[in-house]
Amino acid sequence: MKKVTLIFSFLLAGSMAFAQNTATVDQTGASNTADVSQAGKNTASALQNGDLNISEQIQSGQENLATVQQTGVGTTGTTTLQNTAFQSQTGDENTATIIQKEQGNHSGSQTQIGDGNIATIDQRNPWGSANAGNVSTQFQRGDDNTATVNVFNGGNGSDQLQRGDRNWSLINQAQSGNFASHSQRGDDNYAFSGQSSGSQFVTISQIGDNNIATTRQGGGQGNSVMISQTGDRNNIGDIPYWANSGDNYGIDQVGNDNFAEMMQRGDENNHFVRQTGDENTVDIDVRGNDNMGLILQEGSFNIANLSQRGDGHAATINQMGNGNVANVMQRP
């Protein structure tokens, strides 16, 4: 007996020494599904409390961490229904987290290819319809990128794409019917979008390095922002986005059905827009370097168009009242 005990102890110690992957699945409820596939030395965990939840986690590499939590809280007690979570990690030391709570019907997807990337999806639906979950997708290819989305209530959508290194993206959504998309291709780009009321729309595209774009939409509905940056060190806002008591957002919309479109092509351009009121329109088109622009609209039905070609131009448009129209064109 003593000999058998010694052999068993040796085998147990050997198996622990060579252990590579760790997977933990905890399910409470009915018809939940959790699939885990691991190659290398990784850690995955899935917690499901409710019915008809689905989780799939795929890991290949070293020291990757994947976490899925699908549970109820607050208004729905401890259970949640019909959530879907997908995580795929290829590389080393990536971290992926999906948290989906309350009414359910959420969908979260994360794909990481590279090393040291961080992706976080946190979706809650405490008061919305049980059939109106949130949908969020994150894709990272490169190293040390960070993508985060925080959603509160139902019927929102988001998409974050990062290709390169050290890019940073944050989307915050509240109420219902919002959509936000961030696309970053290059290195050290920074993007933030805050949507604190319903039916808001924003897209940010950054191609190049060290670009900044920040937007805030609040206090109304139906506002839209479209930003495109191609080049290096272009600024539509500041880092951090909350600086100066929140007055440094690149595009700030308060009201209903405002529209702002901004395109920067070149390097080191700086532009800011603030719209307060309803159905105001801004269109900025910049092609060159070191240009600056500031547009302030307070009222309704105002229109401001700014076109800059070449280098070193500066323009300010200030509209107060209703139905004003301003067109500024600057050339060498």
BELTA-V941677 format. One record per residue. SS is DSSP state (H for helix, E for strand, - for the rest). PSI is psi in degrees with one decimal (NA if undefined). OMEGA is omega in whole degrees, -180 to 180 (NA if undefined). Layout:
SS,PSI,OMEGA
SS,PSI,OMEGA
This chain:
-,-39.2,180
H,-41.6,180
H,-43.0,178
H,-42.4,180
H,-41.6,-180
H,-41.8,179
H,-43.2,179
H,-43.7,-180
H,-39.6,179
H,-43.9,179
H,-39.9,179
H,-44.4,179
H,-39.1,179
H,-40.7,-180
H,-35.9,178
H,-37.0,-179
H,-33.9,-177
-,5.1,179
-,135.8,-176
-,-60.7,-175
-,152.7,177
E,127.1,179
E,134.4,179
E,124.4,178
E,127.6,180
E,112.7,-176
E,132.7,174
E,123.6,-179
E,-148.9,-176
E,140.8,171
-,32.7,172
-,150.4,-180
E,131.5,177
E,122.5,178
E,130.8,179
E,128.8,176
E,123.3,-175
E,137.4,174
E,118.8,-178
E,-132.7,178
E,93.4,-171
E,168.9,179
E,130.3,178
E,142.1,176
E,142.7,178
E,125.0,177
E,120.4,-180
E,124.1,179
E,98.8,-177
E,-149.0,-176
E,146.0,171
-,29.6,175
-,147.7,-178
E,134.2,177
E,132.7,175
E,126.9,-178
E,126.1,-180
E,125.4,-178
E,133.8,176
E,115.3,-179
E,-150.3,-176
E,134.2,171
E,30.7,172
E,148.3,180
E,122.8,179
E,130.0,-177
E,130.3,174
E,131.0,176
E,114.1,179
E,99.6,-175
E,169.4,172
-,168.2,176
-,154.5,174
H,-111.6,-172
H,-18.8,-177
H,13.8,-179
-,-130.4,-174
-,-1.4,-174
-,159.7,175
E,162.9,-171
E,141.7,164
-,42.6,173
-,152.6,178
E,129.9,179
E,133.3,178
E,132.1,178
E,131.3,177
E,124.6,-178
E,126.2,176
E,114.1,-177
E,-151.9,-176
E,142.3,170
-,33.8,172
-,151.0,178
E,125.4,179
E,131.0,-179
E,128.7,173
E,122.3,176
E,122.2,-178
E,120.4,-169
E,165.4,169
E,-124.5,-169
-,-32.1,176
-,-161.8,-175
-,24.9,176
-,156.6,173
E,125.6,178
E,134.4,-179
E,132.5,-180
E,129.4,175
E,125.7,-179
E,125.9,177
E,110.9,-176
E,-154.2,-176
E,142.2,170
-,20.1,178
-,150.7,179
E,124.9,178
E,131.1,-178
E,127.3,173
E,122.2,178
E,109.0,-174
E,125.2,177
E,148.0,178
E,73.9,-174
-,-30.0,-172
-,-16.9,-177
-,178.0,178
-,144.7,178
-,-16.9,179
-,2.3,-176
-,71.9,177
-,178.9,178
-,153.1,-180
E,122.4,-180
E,138.4,180
E,134.9,178
E,132.1,178
E,126.9,-180
E,126.8,174
E,113.1,-176
E,-154.1,-176
E,142.6,170
-,32.2,173
-,152.9,178
E,125.1,177
E,129.4,-178
E,136.7,171
E,131.0,176
E,123.0,-175
E,132.7,180
E,112.6,-176
-,-176.9,-168
-,167.6,174
-,24.0,179
-,158.8,179
E,148.6,178
E,154.6,180
E,129.0,179
E,123.7,180
E,127.0,179
E,123.4,175
E,110.4,-177
E,-153.9,-176
E,143.5,171
-,29.3,173
-,152.2,-176
E,128.3,-178
E,131.4,178
E,129.6,175
E,126.6,174
E,127.2,-179
E,137.4,174
E,164.2,-175
-,-150.1,-172
-,156.2,173
-,15.5,179
-,152.1,172
E,135.9,178
E,138.1,179
E,128.9,174
E,128.3,175
E,120.5,-177
E,122.3,179
E,105.2,-176
E,-153.7,-177
E,145.1,170
-,32.1,174
-,155.5,-173
E,124.8,-179
E,134.8,176
E,138.5,172
E,125.0,176
E,123.0,179
E,102.6,-172
-,0.4,173
-,177.0,-166
-,162.6,172
-,43.3,177
-,155.2,-177
E,134.3,176
E,138.3,171
E,135.3,176
E,126.0,176
E,124.1,180
E,122.5,177
E,111.3,-176
E,-155.4,-175
E,145.8,172
-,32.7,175
-,151.2,-179
E,131.0,175
E,122.0,179
E,139.3,-180
E,148.9,174
E,129.3,178
E,116.5,-177
E,163.5,175
-,23.0,179
-,-164.9,-180
-,160.8,172
-,18.8,178
-,150.0,-177
E,139.9,177
E,135.7,174
E,119.9,-178
E,134.5,175
E,122.7,179
E,125.4,176
E,115.6,-176
E,-156.7,-176
E,144.0,173
-,34.0,171
-,143.3,-175
E,125.4,166
E,77.1,-174
E,-175.8,-176
-,164.5,171
-,129.4,-6
-,161.7,-174
-,-22.8,-178
-,6.5,-176
H,155.7,176
H,44.8,179
H,29.8,177
H,15.0,-179
-,6.1,-175
-,21.7,174
E,141.2,-179
-,-44.3,173
E,123.3,-177
E,119.5,-178
E,125.9,175
E,114.5,-177
E,-152.3,-175
E,138.1,170
-,32.6,173
-,152.8,-178
E,132.5,177
E,127.7,176
E,131.4,-177
E,129.9,177
E,123.2,177
E,123.5,176
E,112.4,-178
-,-154.3,-176
-,144.3,170
-,39.4,172
-,147.7,-178
E,122.0,-179
E,143.5,180
E,144.6,178
E,134.9,172
E,123.7,180
E,123.3,177
E,114.4,-177
E,-152.7,-175
E,140.4,171
-,38.7,171
-,153.3,-177
E,134.0,175
E,135.1,176
E,117.1,179
E,127.0,-179
E,113.0,-174
E,130.3,176
E,100.8,-177
-,-161.0,-176
-,149.7,173
-,32.8,176
-,154.1,-179
E,147.9,177
E,141.4,178
E,123.6,178
E,124.7,178
E,124.4,178
E,125.7,177
E,107.8,-176
E,-147.4,-177
E,151.1,174
-,27.3,176
-,150.0,-180
E,128.9,177
E,125.0,178
E,127.9,179
E,124.0,178
E,125.3,-180
E,127.1,177
E,127.9,-179
-,-157.6,-172
-,146.5,168
-,20.6,178
-,156.8,176
E,137.0,-179
E,143.4,175
E,129.0,176
E,124.2,-179
E,113.2,-178
E,122.7,177
E,122.2,-177
E,-154.8,-175
E,141.5,171
-,22.9,178
-,150.3,179
E,128.4,178
E,128.9,177
E,121.0,180
E,125.5,178
E,126.1,-178
E,129.3,180
-,162.7,176
-,NA,NA
